[in-house]
Amino acid sequence: MTLTTTVRQKLINSFRQRFYRWLDKRQPAAKEVQLRQHLLFVFPTAYGGWFVLLIALLYLFGTNYQNNLILLCAYLLLSLFCFCILAAFFNLYQLKISAGAEPFGYAGSSVQLTVQLHQHQYKKMLYISGEDFTPLFFETLPNELLLELYPQRRGFYQLQRFTLRSYYPFGLIHCWTHIQLQQPYWVYPEPAALKQTVSTKPSQHPDHPDQLAPYQAGSPASAIDWKRLAKNPWQPVIRQYSPTGAVHQPRHLVVDATGLALEQQLSEFCALLLQFEQQGQSYSLNAAGIEIAASHGQTHLHRCLQALALC
Amino acid sequence: MLNPIFVHIALLLQLLLLALLQDGLSWWSSLVLLCILLFKYATVRAEKTVRMMTVNMLAVLLCLLLLSQLWQQDMQDSMLQLLFFSAALRLFSITSDLRHAKKLVWVQYFLISTGFMLNQSLWFAGAVFLLFFCNLYLHYLLFAPVQRRQFQWSEFRLLLWVMPLCIALFVLFPRLPPLWQTDRQHQAQTGLADELSLGGLERLVQNDSLAFRVEFEKEKPPQQELYWRAKVFEHFNGQDWLPALLPASQPLSPQQAGYQYKLVVEPHFQRSLFSLGQVNQFQGQVRPIAAGLIESYQQINRRFSYGLRSDGEAVAQQNNEEAIRNLILRHSNPQASALAVQLKQQHPTASAYAKALYQYFQNNQFSYSLRPPVLNKQAQIDQFLFEHRIGFCGHYASAASYLFRAAGIPARVVGGYQGGSWQGAGDYLQVLQKDAHAWVEYLDQGRWRRFDATAIVAPLRLTQGLSDALSLSERQFLDQFFQQGMLGDWLQQLEWLDYYWSVWVLSFDQTEQRFIWRHLKSLPWVWIGAALLAFLLLALVVYLLLQHKAENQNQALRLLMLKRLKPYGEKVGHQTMEAYLQNLMLSHPHQSKALHQLLLAYQSFEFAEQHEQLQQCRKLLRQLSKNKLGSA
């Protein structure tokens, strides 16, 4: 019993591997994929099978009673079936899917990934499913697909091959495709709740008028004073921290823990980095042989966080 | 997600179907179905759900009921009822889940299609196809976006391809003969009776429905020759003429045939078919039987068509037994027998005797009526010939046949139809049930000659139809049955449509299919292929020319620009047109405005393909060259 199940499992696995290898050869990962003939699979559904049975029964009836009108019904259904093959195919044909920006998220929470769609005006009733995000269903397609990726461990990931399928228009024929997009995403370590000892908050008076400035395009979103924004949404205000003594000195973080402690440290560093960036301090990082010179700004922050993710 | 409108449409569809399939449902099942559907309607209105337990109980109950009725019903009707019950009960189990709805659509497809078992007339078929497409729409709703209920044009266009494909399949897909025998146990609703009693044809004659239709290939026989033989009655028991059971038949002798014709017979639930005189060849699922008649292999329970060739000759005698059998007279009518003997002495040959009989009927005030007095004596023939002298074809045929036999001449009564009316400008002959007729055939020199006493008594009956042969009061009596009304003409047109429906669609079979294939094969395919190829090439050339012309316009504009702008400065070889114009703008600041406009117009013509900008470009170029000339 167990032997047969394991053998079957193995067979299925090997078949699946071979199939994916074949798919990889057929459609290598690309930034943009347009669904063409060689990518689309078309096959009758179970209901389509029942439908064919219906046609056969009607043909039998019509033949036996020499009833031309029943035969006509059978032919009508048969030609409908043939029409469905085309319609199901055209419901996916020429749809263009392109990868968006590299998104990021934190371990333990989901990452939101957007995929652009083009030439999707007449496409309907599409199911999108993959190994690493919650399946979605669309009656009509939006311009952008927002995929909610399942929480992962920290690291640098590639969006897995995902499946696009439709049963439109009559549910008799099933058209699907397995697509590999070149769409990487980052999962940074989960930021830890900072203890007061680690925190080196300079004394500040956040509500002091000197430390507030109007929001301008490009200002870090993390610096927005949300409380004030709620009061007056038309004039966003950002906090500007006065350059006090502590801020001047660049903070230097070194990843030196190993084993279980490593994860803990990475989480803390992640939180610290976010805090430094918010406070406008410059900081540098030394992690797993990568040395990042002191600086600040969003690009720098992401470089540091990526280094942490890859530790 | 199931479209909320689905259940409503399904309910409506089933109600319509219930009305349409009345013929196949027994009264109790229609009633039960109506109740179920109304109950479903009530629950839908009240937005309640019915427990599955209740529905299952109902299903079991209905199955038991159906089983108890199984022996009294036709198998086919039971199947129809079972399907309908399952469809109606399935309505209750529909949830937002698609599973049950899918099954319902499947069953309904089947149910609607089996409706054609009941009736195949054009109007019924139209209604059934309407329901069929309604079900198709239901099917579409299952898998379509919930908000949108309409087909989109793009889908509709694709769906249009379904029709030609369907027709092509219908015409060209190979057809098989029936796989197993299917006899429908139905009582005869119309058609010929199995026996000819004095008074039997009366019921038939008042029936205005269609019996069969005939299309002649070339030559059409005259009206008085249109005697459609269907049955031969050889056994007389004193009151009724009964058919003798005769399996023997002779192979047909293919000869030069005078008439070639095709018949479409309405269902009459018998095997007898109609033919004119001696049949020489036949076509379709029919076979010749004794007495020169034609029979189908199965009961005619749907419209049926076959083709025949026959000459105008009388039917040949098949064997000696036939003659002996048709001399037997078991019941005596003494007066008639005496008359026969007397006439026979005066006219020894059969043909002379027949002439004498015609004269006898002519000279003794016989008259034609559909309401003759009842024959109540033991010797019915005597009572008819010497007391009443009034009757219709059955009486005359019966009496004449008796007189022939009494004189020692083999004779028999033939039942069938006489005449018919030409429809659609003489395209085809329509024979109604009221054209039913009976006449006599007597043996003379190896052939069964026709003797029709009615032709003497009421000659108009043959040449102009029944109603002309009758007196006014008789006609009024008939008119109760044949209401023509205002719509008569229009109905005639519809009849005509129905005829071609049955000829082209209902009776389309292997023979015609083979004919089409032969025709297709004989087409000059080489020429058609060549013509198609030539057409494609021509289309390609035209397309390329158009393309070239479009390209040419751009080229011409560029040349024009170079020519007109030459006074301002030469274009360097590798420079793009835009860069050239930019340069000119810098070197000729006072013309820069016009040049800028030109640049914009040129760009929108060349790249955005705005063809109206071409005029703008030309105008600006003219203006620019004029300016330069002026300043020079």
HADDOCK unambig.tbl for C-alpha pairs under 7 A between the chains (distance, minus, plus):
assign (segid A and resid 63 and name CA) (segid B and resid 176 and name CA) 6.23 0.50 0.50
assign (segid A and resid 63 and name CA) (segid B and resid 177 and name CA) 6.64 0.50 0.50
assign (segid A and resid 63 and name CA) (segid B and resid 178 and name CA) 5.58 0.50 0.50
assign (segid A and resid 64 and name CA) (segid B and resid 178 and name CA) 4.09 0.50 0.50
assign (segid A and resid 64 and name CA) (segid B and resid 179 and name CA) 5.55 0.50 0.50
assign (segid A and resid 64 and name CA) (segid B and resid 180 and name CA) 6.60 0.50 0.50
assign (segid A and resid 65 and name CA) (segid B and resid 178 and name CA) 6.58 0.50 0.50
assign (segid A and resid 66 and name CA) (segid B and resid 178 and name CA) 6.56 0.50 0.50
assign (segid A and resid 68 and name CA) (segid B and resid 505 and name CA) 6.93 0.50 0.50
assign (segid A and resid 68 and name CA) (segid B and resid 506 and name CA) 5.49 0.50 0.50
assign (segid A and resid 69 and name CA) (segid B and resid 116 and name CA) 6.48 0.50 0.50
assign (segid A and resid 69 and name CA) (segid B and resid 506 and name CA) 6.92 0.50 0.50
assign (segid A and resid 70 and name CA) (segid B and resid 113 and name CA) 5.76 0.50 0.50
assign (segid A and resid 70 and name CA) (segid B and resid 114 and name CA) 6.97 0.50 0.50
assign (segid A and resid 70 and name CA) (segid B and resid 116 and name CA) 6.38 0.50 0.50
assign (segid A and resid 72 and name CA) (segid B and resid 170 and name CA) 6.25 0.50 0.50
assign (segid A and resid 73 and name CA) (segid B and resid 113 and name CA) 6.45 0.50 0.50
assign (segid A and resid 75 and name CA) (segid B and resid 166 and name CA) 5.43 0.50 0.50
assign (segid A and resid 75 and name CA) (segid B and resid 169 and name CA) 6.26 0.50 0.50
assign (segid A and resid 75 and name CA) (segid B and resid 170 and name CA) 6.59 0.50 0.50
assign (segid A and resid 76 and name CA) (segid B and resid 166 and name CA) 5.25 0.50 0.50
assign (segid A and resid 79 and name CA) (segid B and resid 162 and name CA) 5.42 0.50 0.50
assign (segid A and resid 79 and name CA) (segid B and resid 165 and name CA) 6.06 0.50 0.50
assign (segid A and resid 79 and name CA) (segid B and resid 166 and name CA) 5.68 0.50 0.50
assign (segid A and resid 80 and name CA) (segid B and resid 162 and name CA) 5.99 0.50 0.50
assign (segid A and resid 83 and name CA) (segid B and resid 159 and name CA) 6.92 0.50 0.50
assign (segid A and resid 83 and name CA) (segid B and resid 162 and name CA) 6.42 0.50 0.50
assign (segid A and resid 125 and name CA) (segid B and resid 145 and name CA) 6.58 0.50 0.50
assign (segid A and resid 139 and name CA) (segid B and resid 145 and name CA) 5.31 0.50 0.50
assign (segid A and resid 168 and name CA) (segid B and resid 143 and name CA) 6.04 0.50 0.50
assign (segid A and resid 168 and name CA) (segid B and resid 144 and name CA) 6.90 0.50 0.50
assign (segid A and resid 169 and name CA) (segid B and resid 140 and name CA) 6.53 0.50 0.50
assign (segid A and resid 169 and name CA) (segid B and resid 143 and name CA) 5.97 0.50 0.50
assign (segid A and resid 169 and name CA) (segid B and resid 144 and name CA) 6.45 0.50 0.50
assign (segid A and resid 170 and name CA) (segid B and resid 139 and name CA) 6.43 0.50 0.50
assign (segid A and resid 170 and name CA) (segid B and resid 140 and name CA) 5.59 0.50 0.50
assign (segid A and resid 170 and name CA) (segid B and resid 143 and name CA) 5.78 0.50 0.50
assign (segid A and resid 171 and name CA) (segid B and resid 143 and name CA) 6.11 0.50 0.50
